Amino acid sequence: MRALGIDVGVRKGLDLVLLEERSREPVGMWLRVSVEELRPLIDEAGADVVAIDSPPAWAGGGRSRRTEQEIRLFGIQSYGTPTSDRGTDHPFYEWMRVGFEVFRIAERAGFPRYRGGPAGGSAIEVFPHASAVVLAGCLPPRGARKAAWRSSVLRHGGIEVDGLRSLDQIDAALAALTGLRAMAGRSCALGDPKEGVIVLPARTLPAPPYRTCAETPEPPRQPRLPRMSPCACGDATCDRLTSREFAPGHDARRKSMLWALARQGHEAVEELRRRGWELPPEMR
């Protein structure tokens, strides 16, 4: 199974991450994609579900949709999607208008908007922050950086994150992971399907609200190795790497080579003197 996660942006464009269930690592990434470029990329990805970080349409009434009201009960804050008369001309909601177009493009590509039931073959609405909270089982620790915390949630979920260089890519990966879990039947959805539902990566949710995590889960730190470079002895047969200029004992090799060269030229003499090494006996 494959899931394509799409993080929606206005000026920056769209960030796409493709996850495959077996590899559990990104098998495709597209950055700064324009809306006009999206359709062929959806076709190219060969995904079974498209997970979009945006509402699919305006609310039917009020300042927010039922899905956003329900998700706030769990302590997960989210922007409200207003009715069209409130949001059509407001610049803040431009990213939602872009998201609406992404859903329309996905539908033309064969992924109609999800309204319930099996998620495969549909375009689902996701909220990466909420997905991270559900996967972690708690709200992010106070003061935690979004990118660090969300990437740690992905890593602890078995997803390789080393290639994800920005919060937008991390969010696209969280969207894709939510899509994989939805296809596997490990998801639930809040809200009214007529307005649009946010799909979350768990079959059931705990009694609200979520508590704050004690600390950010961090990956084990890798030991810092010294920078290695080829030995400078100049011997063509030497293939040693070293954190110093010479591999152990190979300064003597260089000295011996310079003695031989010193008998043939001035440059070798200058290097011997620069290094504080004596000249060959016959040249003293």
C-alpha positions as CSV (number, residue, x, y, z in Angstrom):
1,M,0.0,0.0,0.0
2,R,1.1,3.5,-0.8
3,A,0.0,6.8,0.7
4,L,0.7,10.3,-0.7
5,G,0.8,13.1,1.9
6,I,0.4,16.7,0.8
7,D,1.3,19.7,2.9
8,V,-0.5,22.7,1.6
9,G,1.1,26.2,1.3
10,V,0.5,29.4,-0.6
11,R,3.8,31.1,-1.4
12,K,6.0,28.0,-0.8
13,G,3.8,25.7,-2.8
14,L,3.0,22.1,-1.9
15,D,5.3,19.5,-0.3
16,L,4.5,15.9,-1.1
17,V,5.8,12.7,0.6
18,L,5.0,9.2,-0.6
19,L,5.2,6.4,2.0
20,E,5.1,2.7,1.2
21,E,3.9,0.3,3.9
22,R,6.6,-2.3,3.4
23,S,9.6,0.1,3.4
24,R,8.3,2.5,6.1
25,E,10.4,5.2,4.6
26,P,9.8,7.9,1.9
27,V,9.9,6.4,-1.5
28,G,9.2,9.7,-3.2
29,M,9.4,13.4,-2.3
30,W,8.4,16.5,-4.3
31,L,9.1,20.0,-2.9
32,R,7.7,23.4,-3.7
33,V,5.2,22.0,-6.1
34,S,2.7,24.4,-7.7
35,V,-1.0,23.6,-8.0
36,E,-0.6,23.4,-11.7
37,E,2.1,20.7,-11.4
38,L,0.1,18.5,-9.0
39,R,-2.1,16.3,-11.2
40,P,0.8,14.5,-13.1
41,L,2.6,14.0,-9.8
42,I,-0.5,12.3,-8.3
43,D,-0.6,10.0,-11.3
44,E,3.2,9.3,-11.1
45,A,3.0,8.5,-7.4
46,G,0.8,5.5,-7.8
47,A,-0.7,6.0,-4.4
48,D,-3.7,4.1,-2.9
49,V,-4.9,7.1,-0.9
50,V,-4.1,10.8,-0.9
51,A,-3.9,12.6,2.5
52,I,-4.3,16.3,2.4
53,D,-3.4,18.8,5.2
54,S,-6.4,21.1,4.5
55,P,-10.1,21.2,4.8
56,P,-11.9,20.2,1.6
57,A,-14.6,23.0,1.7
58,W,-16.1,25.8,3.6
59,A,-18.2,25.1,6.7
60,G,-21.9,24.7,6.4
61,G,-22.5,27.3,9.1
62,G,-20.8,29.2,11.9
63,R,-17.1,30.0,12.4
64,S,-15.8,26.4,12.4
65,R,-16.8,22.9,11.4
66,R,-18.0,20.2,13.7
67,T,-14.8,18.3,13.2
68,E,-12.7,21.2,14.5
69,Q,-15.0,21.7,17.4
70,E,-14.7,18.0,18.4
71,I,-11.0,17.9,18.0
72,R,-10.6,20.9,20.4
73,L,-12.3,18.9,23.1
74,F,-9.1,16.7,23.2
75,G,-7.0,19.8,23.9
76,I,-5.8,19.9,20.2
77,Q,-6.0,23.4,19.0
78,S,-6.8,24.0,15.3
79,Y,-7.9,26.8,13.0
80,G,-11.6,27.0,12.3
81,T,-13.0,26.7,8.8
82,P,-15.6,29.4,8.4
83,T,-18.5,29.7,6.0
84,S,-17.8,31.0,2.5
85,D,-19.1,34.5,3.1
86,R,-16.6,34.9,6.0
87,G,-13.5,33.3,4.3
88,T,-13.8,33.9,0.6
89,D,-12.0,37.3,0.6
90,H,-9.9,37.1,3.8
91,P,-6.2,36.7,3.1
92,F,-5.6,34.4,6.1
93,Y,-7.8,31.7,4.5
94,E,-5.8,31.7,1.2
95,W,-4.2,28.4,2.2
96,M,-7.6,26.8,2.6
97,R,-8.6,28.0,-0.8
98,V,-5.5,26.3,-2.2
99,G,-6.4,23.2,-0.2
100,F,-9.9,23.2,-1.8
101,E,-8.3,23.2,-5.2
102,V,-5.9,20.3,-4.2
103,F,-9.0,18.3,-3.3
104,R,-10.6,19.1,-6.6
105,I,-7.4,18.0,-8.5
106,A,-7.3,14.8,-6.4
107,E,-10.9,14.0,-7.4
108,R,-10.1,14.5,-11.0
109,A,-7.2,12.1,-10.6
110,G,-9.6,9.5,-9.3
111,F,-9.5,10.2,-5.5
112,P,-12.9,11.5,-4.5
113,R,-13.3,13.2,-1.1
114,Y,-13.5,10.8,1.8
115,R,-16.9,10.7,3.6
116,G,-16.6,7.5,5.6
117,G,-16.0,3.8,5.3
118,P,-12.8,2.3,3.7
119,A,-10.2,5.0,3.0
120,G,-8.5,3.4,0.0
121,G,-9.0,5.2,-3.3
122,S,-10.1,8.5,-1.7
123,A,-8.7,11.8,-0.7
124,I,-8.8,12.2,3.1
125,E,-8.4,15.3,5.2
126,V,-5.7,15.1,7.8
127,F,-4.2,17.4,10.5
128,P,-0.5,16.6,11.1
129,H,-0.4,18.2,14.5
130,A,-3.4,16.1,15.6
131,S,-1.9,13.0,14.0
132,A,1.3,13.5,16.0
133,V,-0.7,13.9,19.3
134,V,-2.7,10.8,18.6
135,L,0.4,8.7,17.7
136,A,2.3,10.0,20.8
137,G,-0.7,9.7,23.1
138,C,-0.1,13.2,24.5
139,L,0.3,16.8,23.6
140,P,3.8,18.1,22.8
141,P,5.9,19.2,25.8
142,R,5.8,22.9,26.6
143,G,8.5,24.6,24.7
144,A,9.1,21.7,22.3
145,R,10.0,22.7,18.7
146,K,7.4,21.5,16.2
147,A,9.8,20.0,13.8
148,A,11.8,18.1,16.4
149,W,8.8,16.8,18.2
150,R,6.9,15.7,15.2
151,S,9.9,14.0,13.6
152,S,10.5,12.1,16.9
153,V,6.9,10.9,16.7
154,L,7.5,9.7,13.1
155,R,10.7,8.0,14.1
156,H,9.1,6.2,17.0
157,G,6.4,5.1,14.6
158,G,9.1,3.4,12.5
159,I,9.4,6.0,9.8
160,E,12.8,7.0,8.5
161,V,13.1,10.8,8.9
162,D,16.7,11.6,7.9
163,G,15.7,12.9,4.5
164,L,13.0,15.2,5.8
165,R,14.5,18.7,5.9
166,S,11.7,20.9,6.9
167,L,8.5,21.1,9.0
168,D,6.5,21.0,5.8
169,Q,8.1,17.7,4.7
170,I,7.6,16.3,8.2
171,D,3.9,17.2,8.1
172,A,3.5,15.7,4.6
173,A,5.0,12.4,6.0
174,L,2.7,12.5,9.0
175,A,-0.2,13.0,6.5
176,A,1.0,10.0,4.5
177,L,1.4,7.8,7.6
178,T,-2.1,8.7,8.6
179,G,-3.2,7.6,5.2
180,L,-1.4,4.2,5.6
181,R,-3.1,3.6,8.9
182,A,-6.5,4.6,7.5
183,M,-6.2,2.0,4.7
184,A,-5.2,-0.6,7.3
185,G,-8.4,0.2,9.3
186,R,-6.4,1.8,12.1
187,S,-8.1,5.2,12.1
188,C,-11.2,7.1,13.1
189,A,-12.8,10.3,11.9
190,L,-14.3,13.2,13.8
191,G,-17.0,15.5,12.5
192,D,-19.9,15.6,10.0
193,P,-19.1,13.9,6.6
194,K,-21.2,16.6,4.9
195,E,-18.7,19.3,6.0
196,G,-15.6,17.1,5.9
197,V,-14.0,15.0,8.6
198,I,-10.5,14.9,9.9
199,V,-9.0,11.4,9.8
200,L,-6.9,10.5,12.9
201,P,-4.4,7.5,13.0
202,A,-6.1,5.4,15.7
203,R,-9.2,3.2,15.8
204,T,-10.3,4.8,19.1
205,L,-9.4,7.9,21.1
206,P,-9.0,8.2,24.9
207,A,-11.3,10.2,27.1
208,P,-10.5,13.8,26.4
209,P,-8.4,15.8,26.9
210,Y,-5.0,14.6,26.1
211,R,-2.4,15.4,28.7
212,T,1.0,17.0,28.0
213,C,3.9,14.7,27.3
214,A,6.5,14.6,30.0
215,E,9.3,15.2,27.6
216,T,10.2,15.0,23.9
217,P,11.2,11.5,22.8
218,E,14.7,11.9,21.4
219,P,16.5,9.4,19.2
220,P,19.7,7.9,20.5
221,R,22.6,10.2,19.8
222,Q,25.3,8.8,17.5
223,P,28.9,9.2,18.7
224,R,30.7,12.0,16.9
225,L,33.6,10.5,15.0
226,P,36.7,12.5,14.2
227,R,37.0,13.7,10.6
228,M,39.1,11.3,8.6
229,S,41.3,12.1,5.6
230,P,43.8,10.2,3.5
231,C,47.3,9.9,5.0
232,A,49.7,12.6,3.6
233,C,52.7,10.4,3.4
234,G,52.6,10.4,-0.4
235,D,53.3,6.6,-0.7
236,A,51.2,5.4,-3.7
237,T,50.6,2.0,-1.9
238,C,49.2,3.7,1.3
239,D,45.4,3.6,1.6
240,R,45.1,4.6,5.3
241,L,42.6,7.2,6.6
242,T,43.6,9.2,9.7
243,S,42.4,12.0,11.9
244,R,45.9,13.5,11.8
245,E,48.1,14.4,8.9
246,F,49.9,11.0,8.9
247,A,48.9,7.5,9.8
248,P,51.0,6.2,12.8
249,G,54.6,5.8,11.6
250,H,54.0,7.2,8.2
251,D,55.7,10.5,8.9
252,A,58.9,8.4,8.6
253,R,57.8,7.3,5.2
254,R,57.3,10.9,4.1
255,K,60.7,11.9,5.5
256,S,62.4,9.1,3.7
257,M,60.7,10.1,0.4
258,L,61.7,13.7,0.9
259,W,65.3,12.7,1.6
260,A,65.3,11.0,-1.8
261,L,63.7,14.0,-3.5
262,A,66.0,16.5,-1.7
263,R,68.9,15.1,-3.6
264,Q,67.0,16.0,-6.8
265,G,65.5,19.3,-6.1
266,H,65.2,22.5,-4.0
267,E,61.4,22.1,-3.2
268,A,62.0,19.0,-1.1
269,V,64.7,20.8,0.8
270,E,62.3,23.7,1.6
271,E,59.7,21.2,2.9
272,L,62.3,19.5,5.1
273,R,63.2,22.8,6.6
274,R,59.6,23.9,7.0
275,R,58.8,20.8,8.9
276,G,61.9,21.1,11.1
277,W,63.4,17.9,9.8
278,E,67.1,17.5,9.1
279,L,68.6,17.4,5.6
280,P,70.3,14.2,4.3
281,P,73.7,13.9,5.9
282,E,75.5,14.7,2.7
283,M,73.6,18.0,2.4
284,R,74.3,19.4,5.9
